[in-house]
Each structure stands twice: as C-alpha cells, then as structure tokens.
Amino acid sequence: MTSSLGFVADTMDPCFFKRREPDGLFSLLICHVDDSRVGAHPAILQEIYSALFAEFGVTVADGTRFLGMDMVHKPLDGQLTLHMGTYIEETVVRFADFDVAAGIPYRELVGCLLWACGCCHGADLMRVKALASKCNDFNLDDFANAMKVLYRLQARGQQGIVFLKGGATRVRVPPNRRQKCDDGTMIPYYIGADDLVDEFGTKDLYREVDAEREAVAVAYDFPVSSRFRLVAYTDASFATTDKMQSISGWVIYLNGTPILWGSMKQTVVVDSSCSAEYVAASVTVKQVKELEHRLLFLELCCPKPYTVYTDSQAAKAIADNSNSMGNVRHLCIRTHLTRCYISLGDIALAFCITEAMVADLFTKIVTAAQEKGLLYRFYNDCE
C-alpha cells in the first residue's frame, strides 16, 4: 500500500517511510503495530488519509497522543514536549487497587514500566530492569517495589523529553577538569598525539579520508547541515552483576534531545574498568552510526566528527592511539570499532568528569544527589 502511494521504506526501519513532494519537502509515515503517524502538508495529508481510508478504513485521532505519549507543542516558544502523564495515571488506576488475591499482575506492571522507560522515562531504566529480572520468580514484595517505581514516575507529572528549536547551538559541553593551577587558571586536558602514524607513514590506517568524503558526497547529494548536532555519552560499570559482568550504558542526543538510550550486559570478558569503558564505547559508537543512517534517510547530515563523551581517560587514550593495542589486545576485534571510526574522522572521544556523565544513569542506580543533577539533563541537555 505504501509503495503504491510513492513511499519508500528506511532500510534500517521497515516501518518508517518517506515520500518526496513536488515542493521538495518530505511526507513521513511511521507505523507501529496498529498505530501510525503521518506528517505532511495539510493538502497532501488529506490525500494520504483518503487513500488509507479507502484501503483500510482507518480512524483518526486529534494527534495529541501517540503510543501512550502526550505531545505538547508550543510553536511560539519553539518547544515540543513528549511526556507520559496520561499513560502513567491510567496505569496507576489499573494497578493501585488490584485484588492480588486473584493473582499478582507483576509481569503486566513491569511491561508498562518498560514501555514508559523506552518512550520517555529512560532515567529509570535500571530500576525497571532490576524488576524485570524477577518476572519468573516474583512475590508481593516485588509487586510493591514495582508500584514504588510507578509512583516515582507519577510524581514527575508532565516532565518529559523536550525538543527545542535551535538546539544545535545550545548543546551543553560538560566540564572535563576539576583542578586549577596556582594562579587560578584551569589545567587543560589532553591525551594522545597528533602525529600518530602507522608503519607506512600514513596517519589513516583504514582508508583515505579525502577519498571517502568524496564518495559520501556522491552517494548523498545533500550538504552537511549546521542546524543539527549529534552528541553521545558512554559509560560502564565494572563487574557489577552476580556473574561479575560489566554493564554498558549510552545516551545519544540530537540537538540536546535524547534520541537513543539504553544499557546492556557486556558479553566479552574484561579484567579492568578501563577495558569495560573501552567496550562500552564501541557499543555506543554502533548506536551513533545507527542514528546517523536514520538521519541520512531523511537527508540530514550532521557535522563530523560526532563527539562521544567518556569519563575514562585510560579508555580514551587507548582508543586515540592507533599504534598500540595497550592492555586490550585480548578483546574481540569488534570492540576496536571506536578506534577505527576515530581514525576515519567520524568519531571524536572527549573526556568529561564523572559527575557530568549522563550515561551513568544507564549503568547503575545512582545516588539521589547524583540523580538530581543528571535527571533534568537527560530530558534535554541544552544550556
């Protein structure tokens, strides 16, 4: 049906479609199970709706809610907010007075919490993942703990992800130093060398940067846009699980708005926090490249290199040095992806202090003081 309307699907997301209109703009269509969202000029929108009505008999809503997310648009302020206030309230009503004598709806509650964390409230993902690990062995205490997390989300009301117009010029730059010199000036931070070359005297070990940029320019016939800026944070917790596995965490921002976030247990063996941070950086770089390809589908090309912040100076030093493997030679080749993209000029690792590491929210349950400092930055990281 979408192809007959002239829509083309994204190769990385077959449920995301675009169609170029005569005025040069795009009409967009996204589908999720039985829900969909269409973005287009009003006249074109009516044409698309008419075709969908004739084929599927679809129904329409007012557009203020989608997949449980409430949308608050303030055009004069250049602000769009996505929150889940209505969804959370409905979930509280559903489970608050549930008669547990008939059974504990633990899996259903955890599923609702996972959906909320995947859509807007990513800062509570680690709490919900801890609850999800008990889905095959739970009791009333676990259900009570899940309700506590639900009430935490309820207390935030309409707090959610904020999209700001002109956010590319307002993206926060986290501090990379704590100490000062005797005269009061800041000590600059620097690791690595600018003259790193391989045994052939070539700085780029993987491909000729100029030739690659020319190839990209041919493949994508649209300019780099300074209106968009892609920034990521990567972090790891070393050997924190029962099986002494480390956890990788990441959050990726576009113009200060979180687009991708998550955490996962590392499947490779690491013997130091440096190695854990190095592995986490490679996972984050893969997520960055995924978002890059989705933006290219919309013909949006952000300036490179993309800044990826880490709070590990050791991991940054190893990734920046393409001559020596350091103490990570035992790791799988895929974990050296970061070093590859740094050499290509696609990624630039930057150091930031631990107190400013937003990805810390996705590797452990942080203290209340640290959460207070990082929570508002997760929803929007603009100055």
HUTAMO-V331585 format. One line per field, one symbol per residue. ss: DSSP state (a for helix, b for strand, c for the rest). A space follows every 50 residues. Layout:
ss=???
//
This chain:
ss=cccccccbbccccccbbbbbcccccbbbbbbbccbbbbbccaaaaaaaaa aaaaaaccccccccbbccbbbbbbaaacbbbbbcaaaaaaaaaaacccca aacccaaaaaaaaaaaaaaccaaaaaaaaaaacccccccaaaaaaaaaaa aaaaacccccbbbbccaaacbccccccccbcccccbcccccccccccccc ccccccccaaaaaaaaaaacccccbccccbbbbbbbbcccccccccbbbb bbbbccbbbbbbbbbcccccccaaaaaaaaaaaaaaaaaaaaaaaaaccc cbcccbbbbbccaaaaaaaaccccccccccccaaaaaaaaaaaaccbbbb bccaaacaaaaacccccaaaaaaaaaaaaccbc
//
